[in-house]
Amino acid sequence: MSDEQPVFSIEKIYVKDLSIEVPNAPQIFLERETPTIEIQIQSAAKAIGEGTFEVALTVTVNAKHEEKAFFLVEVVKAGIFQIRNVPEQDMEPILAVACPNILFPYARENIADAINRAGFPPVNLAPVNFEALYQQRLMEQQQAESKIQLQ
């Protein structure tokens, strides 16, 4: 590795995809039941140039009561990050933890705004511990590898 200082910078944060569905409108607005909210979060990173990476955070919010859908919102919030002169073993945690931590507040704002514009009260997502999710994923991978080796 060179003697150069590590570089981490945000080049751009943008909405890569945003969709909202209200399949049972207008009848759904007459419902009095409180929907159950399901949230799914995924992130993915890819190199797009030398020392340049795109990280995309996908947040899906599904509101339904029993089998009746109220709404489904999905946002893919992405960022372009410059990451240089960082040891290889530190790259995955930066891409899987640090970058999603930066993107999440923006995605949360997009989700709340889209739901509100669709005519529903906004859903304010709680903070997410991306480090815990990363550690959990590592443990699951290690357990899967252990099972394969035992067979």
N, C-alpha and C positions, 0 to 999 in steps of 0.2 A: 504494500500500500504506500502511496506517496505521502509526503509530509504536509500536504494541503489540508486546510481546515474542512471539517464536514460542512456540507451545504444542505439546508432544507428550506425550501421556499414554496409558497403557494402562487402558482402562475394564474390560475383561473378556477372559479367555482361556478357551476352552471347546472341548469335543469336539463338532463339528458332525455327524460321521458316523464310525462305527467298524465295520468288518466283518472277519471272518476266516472262511476256508473251508478245510476239510481234506477234499477230495473223495474221497480214497482211504483214509480211515480205515476200519477199524483196520489193514488190511494194510500201510499205509505205515510204521507204527511198527516193523514187522519188517524193513524194508529196511536194508541195510548201506551202500548208496552214500551219498556225500556230495552233497547237492543243490547246484545252481548257484543263486546268489541274484541276482535282477535287481531293481534299485531304480529307481523313477521318482518325480520330484518336480516338482510344479507349484504355482504360486501365482496367486491372482487377488484383485483388490481392487475394491471398489465403494463408492460413497458411499451412506450410509444416512441422512444428515441433514446439516445445515449444519456442516461441519468435523468430521464423524463418519464413519469408514470401517470397513468390515469387510474384513479380509484373511483369506483362507482358504488354508492350506498343505495340499496333498494329497500324502501319501507312500504309495506302493504298493510292497510287497515281495512278490515272487513267488519261491518256492523250488521247483525241479523238477530231476529227473534225467532226461535225454533228454526224453521226452514225458510222463513220469509226474509229476504235480503232488504236492508235499508239502503246501504251504500257500500261501494268498494272503491277505495282510493289507493293508487300506487304512484309513488314518485321515485325516480332514479335521479339522485343528486350526485353529481360527479365533480371531480376536481382534477386539475393537472398540477402535478407537484414536481419540483426539481429536487432530486436527492442525489448528492454526489459525495464521494470520499467518505462513505460510511462502510464499516465492516460488513461483509456479506451476512454474517449471523444476525446482524441488527436490522437488516432490510425487511424481513417478514414482519416483525413486530411493528415497525414503523408503518408499513402498508396496511396491516390488519388491525392496528389499534390507534395509532396517532392520527392517521388520515381520516378514518371514519369518525373519530372524536371531533375533528374539525368540521366535517360535513353534516353531522347529525343535527345541530341546531337549525341549520338552513332547511334540511328536510322536514324537521318538525314544524317549522313555520309554514312551509309549502303545504303540508298535510292539513294543518289547522285552517289555513286560508281556503283551500279547495273545499273542505267539508262545509265551512261556513257559507261559501258562495253557492253551494248546492242546496242551501236552505236548512241545514242542520246546525245544531250547536257545535262549536269547534271541539275537536278532540285534542287535548293537550297531552302529548306523549311524555312519559316520565323519562328522566335521563337514563342512558344505557351504559353499562360497564363493559366496554368493548374489550378491555383486558381480560375480564373474567370469561367472556365468550371465546376469546382466543385461546386461553388456557384450557377451557372445556373441550374445544375442538382438537387441541394437541393431545389431550388425554384420550379422547375417542379414537384418534388416529393410532396412538400407541397401543391401545387395547385391541384394535382391529389387526394391527401388525402382529401382536402377540398371539392372537387366535390363529392367524395364517401360519405362523411358525410352528405352532403346536400340532397342526394337522399333518 
